[in-house]
C-alpha cells in the first residue's frame, strides 16, 4: 500500500491546508493500530507541515504496537 497522510483544515470550498497531527483531528494512533492488526505493509508519506516530526510520531506509534514494550528502550538514540 502507498498512502499520503496529514491533518487537514477545511473551508467551505474544501481542503484549505495541511496541519500537523497534534493540531488536527487526524487519528494517527488508530491508523497505526489498524496497520498492525491487518498486517498492512507499504509506504506512508507524511504531508504534514512538520514532515519529519509527524512521520516519526506515526512510526513510533506503530512500533510501540508491534513490539513488546520492554524492547523499546534504547531503540531511538536521541531520547
N, CA, C and O atoms as a Tinker XYZ file with bonds, in Angstrom:
   316  protein
     1  N      0.838000   -1.167000    0.000000    73     2
     2  CA     0.000000    0.000000    0.000000    64     1     3
     3  C      0.892000    1.243000    0.000000    63     2     4     5
     4  O      1.975000    1.236000    0.585000    81     3
     5  N      0.442000    2.279000   -0.642000    73     3     6
     6  CA     1.132000    3.573000   -0.683000    64     5     7
     7  C      0.082000    4.639000   -0.392000    63     6     8     9
     8  O     -0.884000    4.788000   -1.140000    81     7
     9  N      0.278000    5.389000    0.715000    73     7    10
    10  CA    -0.681000    6.444000    1.051000    64     9    11
    11  C      0.041000    7.695000    1.534000    63    10    12    13
    12  O      1.193000    7.640000    1.966000    81    11
    13  N     -0.655000    8.816000    1.451000    73    11    14
    14  CA    -0.179000   10.097000    1.964000    64    13    15
    15  C     -1.110000   10.491000    3.102000    63    14    16    17
    16  O     -2.330000   10.377000    2.979000    81    15
    17  N     -0.531000   10.960000    4.226000    73    15    18
    18  CA    -1.340000   11.315000    5.387000    64    17    19
    19  C     -0.991000   12.706000    5.895000    63    18    20    21
    20  O      0.141000   13.170000    5.762000    81    19
    21  N     -1.987000   13.357000    6.476000    73    19    22
    22  CA    -1.798000   14.664000    7.093000    64    21    23
    23  C     -3.087000   15.052000    7.788000    63    22    24    25
    24  O     -4.165000   14.575000    7.433000    81    23
    25  N     -2.970000   15.917000    8.775000    73    23    26
    26  CA    -4.158000   16.575000    9.274000    64    25    27
    27  C     -4.576000   17.596000    8.226000    63    26    28    29
    28  O     -3.735000   18.111000    7.490000    81    27
    29  N     -5.857000   17.888000    8.155000    73    27    30
    30  CA    -6.339000   18.811000    7.120000    64    29    31
    31  C     -7.307000   19.821000    7.725000    63    30    32    33
    32  O     -8.199000   19.468000    8.496000    81    31
    33  N     -7.113000   21.074000    7.360000    73    31    34
    34  CA    -8.068000   22.127000    7.707000    64    33    35
    35  C     -8.941000   22.356000    6.483000    63    34    36    37
    36  O     -8.439000   22.505000    5.369000    81    35
    37  N    -10.251000   22.382000    6.699000    73    35    38
    38  CA   -11.189000   22.557000    5.599000    64    37    39
    39  C    -11.842000   23.932000    5.657000    63    38    40    41
    40  O    -12.016000   24.509000    6.731000    81    39
    41  N    -12.197000   24.443000    4.490000    73    39    42
    42  CA   -13.001000   25.655000    4.376000    64    41    43
    43  C    -14.301000   25.270000    3.671000    63    42    44    45
    44  O    -14.523000   24.096000    3.378000    81    43
    45  N    -15.139000   26.231000    3.404000    73    43    46
    46  CA   -16.383000   25.960000    2.680000    64    45    47
    47  C    -16.123000   25.396000    1.290000    63    46    48    49
    48  O    -16.967000   24.692000    0.735000    81    47
    49  N    -14.961000   25.702000    0.726000    73    47    50
    50  CA   -14.630000   25.259000   -0.629000    64    49    51
    51  C    -13.835000   23.959000   -0.661000    63    50    52    53
    52  O    -13.481000   23.482000   -1.740000    81    51
    53  N    -13.549000   23.380000    0.502000    73    51    54
    54  CA   -12.804000   22.120000    0.541000    64    53    55
    55  C    -11.525000   22.248000    1.347000    63    54    56    57
    56  O    -11.446000   23.025000    2.299000    81    55
    57  N    -10.525000   21.472000    0.950000    73    55    58
    58  CA    -9.261000   21.457000    1.678000    64    57    59
    59  C     -8.586000   22.818000    1.623000    63    58    60    61
    60  O     -8.397000   23.385000    0.547000    81    59
    61  N     -8.225000   23.338000    2.793000    73    59    62
    62  CA    -7.571000   24.642000    2.853000    64    61    63
    63  C     -6.062000   24.501000    2.994000    63    62    64    65
    64  O     -5.296000   25.105000    2.244000    81    63
    65  N     -5.638000   23.679000    3.984000    73    63    66
    66  CA    -4.200000   23.474000    4.181000    64    65    67
    67  C     -3.970000   22.234000    5.030000    63    66    68    69
    68  O     -4.875000   21.743000    5.706000    81    67
    69  N     -2.743000   21.741000    4.979000    73    67    70
    70  CA    -2.350000   20.609000    5.807000    64    69    71
    71  C     -1.972000   21.103000    7.198000    63    70    72    73
    72  O     -1.447000   22.205000    7.358000    81    71
    73  N     -2.247000   20.273000    8.200000    73    71    74
    74  CA    -1.937000   20.592000    9.593000    64    73    75
    75  C     -1.044000   19.504000   10.184000    63    74    76    77
    76  O     -1.048000   18.366000    9.716000    81    75
    77  N     -0.285000   19.860000   11.206000    73    75    78
    78  CA     0.443000   18.830000   11.946000    64    77    79
    79  C     -0.578000   17.976000   12.686000    63    78    80    81
    80  O     -1.679000   18.436000   12.989000    81    79
    81  N     -0.210000   16.738000   12.974000    73    79    82
    82  CA    -1.149000   15.803000   13.596000    64    81    83
    83  C     -1.760000   16.371000   14.871000    63    82    84    85
    84  O     -2.966000   16.249000   15.084000    81    83
    85  N     -0.939000   16.994000   15.726000    73    83    86
    86  CA    -1.400000   17.481000   17.032000    64    85    87
    87  C     -2.439000   18.591000   16.924000    63    86    88    89
    88  O     -3.213000   18.799000   17.858000    81    87
    89  N     -2.471000   19.299000   15.813000    73    87    90
    90  CA    -3.417000   20.405000   15.625000    64    89    91
    91  C     -4.636000   19.999000   14.802000    63    90    92    93
    92  O     -5.445000   20.847000   14.423000    81    91
    93  N     -4.766000   18.715000   14.528000    73    91    94
    94  CA    -5.843000   18.264000   13.650000    64    93    95
    95  C     -6.661000   17.167000   14.321000    63    94    96    97
    96  O     -6.364000   16.740000   15.437000    81    95
    97  N     -7.692000   16.726000   13.619000    73    95    98
    98  CA    -8.491000   15.606000   14.114000    64    97    99
    99  C     -8.060000   14.281000   13.479000    63    98   100   101
   100  O     -8.773000   13.283000   13.584000    81    99
   101  N     -6.905000   14.268000   12.826000    73    99   102
   102  CA    -6.370000   13.048000   12.219000    64   101   103
   103  C     -6.055000   12.030000   13.312000    63   102   104   105
   104  O     -5.334000   12.340000   14.261000    81   103
   105  N     -6.579000   10.848000   13.185000    73   103   106
   106  CA    -6.440000    9.810000   14.211000    64   105   107
   107  C     -5.275000    8.880000   13.862000    63   106   108   109
   108  O     -5.471000    7.721000   13.498000    81   107
   109  N     -4.072000    9.416000   13.982000    73   107   110
   110  CA    -2.889000    8.653000   13.584000    64   109   111
   111  C     -2.665000    7.422000   14.458000    63   110   112   113
   112  O     -2.142000    6.419000   13.971000    81   111
   113  N     -3.043000    7.469000   15.731000    73   111   114
   114  CA    -2.871000    6.300000   16.601000    64   113   115
   115  C     -3.776000    5.154000   16.145000    63   114   116   117
   116  O     -3.372000    3.991000   16.154000    81   115
   117  N     -4.989000    5.492000   15.752000    73   115   118
   118  CA    -5.903000    4.476000   15.247000    64   117   119
   119  C     -5.415000    3.915000   13.915000    63   118   120   121
   120  O     -5.564000    2.722000   13.653000    81   119
   121  N     -4.831000    4.769000   13.071000    73   119   122
   122  CA    -4.272000    4.308000   11.801000    64   121   123
   123  C     -3.160000    3.294000   12.049000    63   122   124   125
   124  O     -3.119000    2.248000   11.401000    81   123
   125  N     -2.262000    3.597000   12.980000    73   123   126
   126  CA    -1.177000    2.676000   13.316000    64   125   127
   127  C     -1.734000    1.352000   13.836000    63   126   128   129
   128  O     -1.218000    0.284000   13.506000    81   127
   129  N     -2.778000    1.426000   14.641000    73   127   130
   130  CA    -3.394000    0.214000   15.187000    64   129   131
   131  C     -3.955000   -0.665000   14.073000    63   130   132   133
   132  O     -3.758000   -1.880000   14.082000    81   131
   133  N     -4.648000   -0.061000   13.120000    73   131   134
   134  CA    -5.235000   -0.814000   12.007000    64   133   135
   135  C     -4.138000   -1.423000   11.132000    63   134   136   137
   136  O     -4.249000   -2.576000   10.715000    81   135
   137  N     -3.082000   -0.657000   10.852000    73   135   138
   138  CA    -1.958000   -1.204000   10.083000    64   137   139
   139  C     -1.417000   -2.457000   10.761000    63   138   140   141
   140  O     -1.136000   -3.457000   10.102000    81   139
   141  N     -1.274000   -2.395000   12.069000    73   139   142
   142  CA    -0.741000   -3.526000   12.819000    64   141   143
   143  C     -1.709000   -4.707000   12.809000    63   142   144   145
   144  O     -1.306000   -5.837000   12.532000    81   143
   145  N     -2.968000   -4.455000   13.107000    73   143   146
   146  CA    -3.970000   -5.523000   13.190000    64   145   147
   147  C     -4.129000   -6.281000   11.880000    63   146   148   149
   148  O     -4.303000   -7.499000   11.884000    81   147
   149  N     -4.071000   -5.565000   10.761000    73   147   150
   150  CA    -4.295000   -6.194000    9.469000    64   149   151
   151  C     -3.003000   -6.552000    8.739000    63   150   152   153
   152  O     -3.046000   -7.041000    7.610000    81   151
   153  N     -1.859000   -6.313000    9.369000    73   151   154
   154  CA    -0.575000   -6.651000    8.749000    64   153   155
   155  C     -0.303000   -5.857000    7.484000    63   154   156   157
   156  O      0.318000   -6.368000    6.553000    81   155
   157  N     -0.757000   -4.623000    7.441000    73   155   158
   158  CA    -0.591000   -3.784000    6.255000    64   157   159
   159  C      0.863000   -3.346000    6.140000    63   158   160   161
   160  O      1.468000   -2.890000    7.110000    81   159
   161  N      1.408000   -3.491000    4.948000    73   159   162
   162  CA     2.788000   -3.086000    4.686000    64   161   163
   163  C      2.806000   -2.142000    3.498000    63   162   164   165
   164  O      1.924000   -2.186000    2.640000    81   163
   165  N      3.812000   -1.293000    3.459000    73   163   166
   166  CA     3.936000   -0.383000    2.334000    64   165   167
   167  C      4.623000    0.900000    2.725000    63   166   168   169
   168  O      5.477000    0.913000    3.612000    81   167
   169  N      4.251000    1.985000    2.063000    73   167   170
   170  CA     4.888000    3.285000    2.245000    64   169   171
   171  C      3.848000    4.304000    2.687000    63   170   172   173
   172  O      2.807000    4.460000    2.048000    81   171
   173  N      4.137000    5.002000    3.794000    73   171   174
   174  CA     3.279000    6.084000    4.276000    64   173   175
   175  C      4.069000    7.375000    4.142000    63   174   176   177
   176  O      5.152000    7.502000    4.712000    81   175
   177  N      3.539000    8.328000    3.397000    73   175   178
   178  CA     4.181000    9.618000    3.169000    64   177   179
   179  C      3.453000   10.678000    3.992000    63   178   180   181
   180  O      2.241000   10.849000    3.860000    81   179
   181  N      4.193000   11.383000    4.837000    73   179   182
   182  CA     3.611000   12.472000    5.617000    64   181   183
   183  C      3.582000   13.742000    4.774000    63   182   184   185
   184  O      4.595000   14.136000    4.196000    81   183
   185  N      2.419000   14.377000    4.708000    73   183   186
   186  CA     2.286000   15.663000    4.025000    64   185   187
   187  C      2.075000   16.789000    5.035000    63   186   188   189
   188  O      1.640000   17.883000    4.677000    81   187
   189  N      2.382000   16.512000    6.277000    73   187   190
   190  CA     2.268000   17.486000    7.357000    64   189   191
   191  C      3.252000   18.629000    7.147000    63   190   192   193
   192  O      4.285000   18.435000    6.507000    81   191
   193  N      2.958000   19.815000    7.670000    73   191   194
   194  CA     3.950000   20.894000    7.628000    64   193   195
   195  C      5.235000   20.519000    8.381000    63   194   196   197
   196  O      6.303000   21.067000    8.106000    81   195
   197  N      5.124000   19.592000    9.322000    73   195   198
   198  CA     6.279000   19.067000   10.047000    64   197   199
   199  C      6.507000   17.634000    9.567000    63   198   200   201
   200  O      6.228000   16.680000   10.292000    81   199
   201  N      7.013000   17.490000    8.351000    73   199   202
   202  CA     7.147000   16.178000    7.706000    64   201   203
   203  C      7.844000   15.151000    8.581000    63   202   204   205
   204  O      7.296000   14.087000    8.870000    81   203
   205  N      9.052000   15.479000    8.996000    73   203   206
   206  CA     9.857000   14.523000    9.740000    64   205   207
   207  C      9.266000   14.236000   11.117000    63   206   208   209
   208  O      9.224000   13.085000   11.553000    81   207
   209  N      8.812000   15.280000   11.796000    73   207   210
   210  CA     8.268000   15.108000   13.142000    64   209   211
   211  C      7.040000   14.219000   13.166000    63   210   212   213
   212  O      6.947000   13.311000   13.992000    81   211
   213  N      6.094000   14.469000   12.269000    73   211   214
   214  CA     4.880000   13.660000   12.251000    64   213   215
   215  C      5.135000   12.269000   11.685000    63   214   216   217
   216  O      4.492000   11.309000   12.110000    81   215
   217  N      6.055000   12.140000   10.740000    73   215   218
   218  CA     6.415000   10.810000   10.235000    64   217   219
   219  C      7.002000    9.971000   11.366000    63   218   220   221
   220  O      6.670000    8.795000   11.513000    81   219
   221  N      7.871000   10.581000   12.159000    73   219   222
   222  CA     8.480000    9.877000   13.285000    64   221   223
   223  C      7.441000    9.556000   14.358000    63   222   224   225
   224  O      7.492000    8.487000   14.968000    81   223
   225  N      6.509000   10.462000   14.592000    73   223   226
   226  CA     5.433000   10.227000   15.555000    64   225   227
   227  C      4.613000    9.001000   15.154000    63   226   228   229
   228  O      4.334000    8.143000   15.992000    81   227
   229  N      4.229000    8.912000   13.891000    73   227   230
   230  CA     3.461000    7.770000   13.398000    64   229   231
   231  C      4.294000    6.491000   13.457000    63   230   232   233
   232  O      3.788000    5.439000   13.847000    81   231
   233  N      5.553000    6.576000   13.076000    73   231   234
   234  CA     6.445000    5.408000   13.106000    64   233   235
   235  C      6.586000    4.875000   14.523000    63   234   236   237
   236  O      6.501000    3.667000   14.748000    81   235
   237  N      6.797000    5.765000   15.472000    73   235   238
   238  CA     6.957000    5.335000   16.868000    64   237   239
   239  C      5.673000    4.727000   17.417000    63   238   240   241
   240  O      5.717000    3.751000   18.165000    81   239
   241  N      4.548000    5.293000   17.056000    73   239   242
   242  CA     3.266000    4.735000   17.491000    64   241   243
   243  C      3.099000    3.327000   16.935000    63   242   244   245
   244  O      2.709000    2.413000   17.663000    81   243
   245  N      3.391000    3.149000   15.657000    73   243   246
   246  CA     3.288000    1.833000   15.023000    64   245   247
   247  C      4.231000    0.841000   15.694000    63   246   248   249
   248  O      3.836000   -0.285000   16.000000    81   247
   249  N      5.463000    1.251000   15.922000    73   247   250
   250  CA     6.440000    0.351000   16.540000    64   249   251
   251  C      6.070000    0.017000   17.978000    63   250   252   253
   252  O      6.359000   -1.087000   18.439000    81   251
   253  N      5.446000    0.932000   18.692000    73   251   254
   254  CA     5.054000    0.637000   20.074000    64   253   255
   255  C      3.948000   -0.412000   20.117000    63   254   256   257
   256  O      3.822000   -1.141000   21.100000    81   255
   257  N      3.156000   -0.491000   19.068000    73   255   258
   258  CA     2.104000   -1.500000   18.971000    64   257   259
   259  C      2.701000   -2.834000   18.538000    63   258   260   261
   260  O      2.331000   -3.884000   19.065000    81   259
   261  N      3.619000   -2.792000   17.583000    73   259   262
   262  CA     4.199000   -4.005000   17.001000    64   261   263
   263  C      5.208000   -4.708000   17.903000    63   262   264   265
   264  O      5.322000   -5.932000   17.857000    81   263
   265  N      5.940000   -3.957000   18.720000    73   263   266
   266  CA     6.998000   -4.531000   19.545000    64   265   267
   267  C      6.559000   -4.618000   20.998000    63   266   268   269
   268  O      5.830000   -3.749000   21.474000    81   267
   269  N      6.988000   -5.645000   21.704000    73   267   270
   270  CA     6.720000   -5.674000   23.148000    64   269   271
   271  C      7.332000   -4.442000   23.807000    63   270   272   273
   272  O      8.406000   -3.999000   23.402000    81   271
   273  N      6.680000   -3.896000   24.794000    73   271   274
   274  CA     7.127000   -2.656000   25.430000    64   273   275
   275  C      8.561000   -2.733000   25.938000    63   274   276   277
   276  O      9.283000   -1.738000   25.864000    81   275
   277  N      8.995000   -3.875000   26.447000    73   275   278
   278  CA    10.334000   -3.948000   27.015000    64   277   279
   279  C     11.438000   -3.882000   25.959000    63   278   280   281
   280  O     12.603000   -3.713000   26.319000    81   279
   281  N     11.121000   -4.006000   24.689000    73   279   282
   282  CA    12.150000   -3.921000   23.650000    64   281   283
   283  C     12.310000   -2.506000   23.115000    63   282   284   285
   284  O     13.201000   -2.255000   22.303000    81   283
   285  N     11.465000   -1.575000   23.553000    73   283   286
   286  CA    11.525000   -0.219000   23.017000    64   285   287
   287  C     12.630000    0.631000   23.633000    63   286   288   289
   288  O     13.109000    1.560000   22.984000    81   287
   289  N     13.048000    0.345000   24.855000    73   287   290
   290  CA    14.069000    1.186000   25.472000    64   289   291
   291  C     15.367000    1.069000   24.690000    63   290   292   293
   292  O     15.825000   -0.030000   24.376000    81   291
   293  N     15.943000    2.210000   24.385000    73   291   294
   294  CA    17.185000    2.238000   23.621000    64   293   295
   295  C     17.004000    2.138000   22.120000    63   294   296   297
   296  O     17.988000    2.167000   21.381000    81   295
   297  N     15.761000    2.021000   21.648000    73   295   298
   298  CA    15.520000    1.898000   20.214000    64   297   299
   299  C     15.866000    3.181000   19.475000    63   298   300   301
   300  O     16.377000    3.142000   18.356000    81   299
   301  N     15.587000    4.321000   20.106000    73   299   302
   302  CA    15.871000    5.611000   19.495000    64   301   303
   303  C     16.994000    6.283000   20.272000    63   302   304   305
   304  O     16.894000    6.435000   21.490000    81   303
   305  N     18.046000    6.683000   19.597000    73   303   306
   306  CA    19.250000    7.187000   20.250000    64   305   307
   307  C     19.068000    8.534000   20.926000    63   306   308   309
   308  O     19.698000    8.777000   21.955000    81   307
   309  N     18.240000    9.415000   20.398000    73   307   310
   310  CA    18.130000   10.778000   20.922000    64   309   311
   311  C     17.020000   10.947000   21.946000    63   310   312   313
   312  O     16.549000   12.064000   22.158000    81   311
   313  N     16.601000    9.889000   22.571000    73   311   314
   314  CA    15.527000   10.002000   23.564000    64   313   315
   315  C     16.110000   10.024000   24.957000    63   314   316
   316  O     15.369000   10.115000   25.935000    81   315
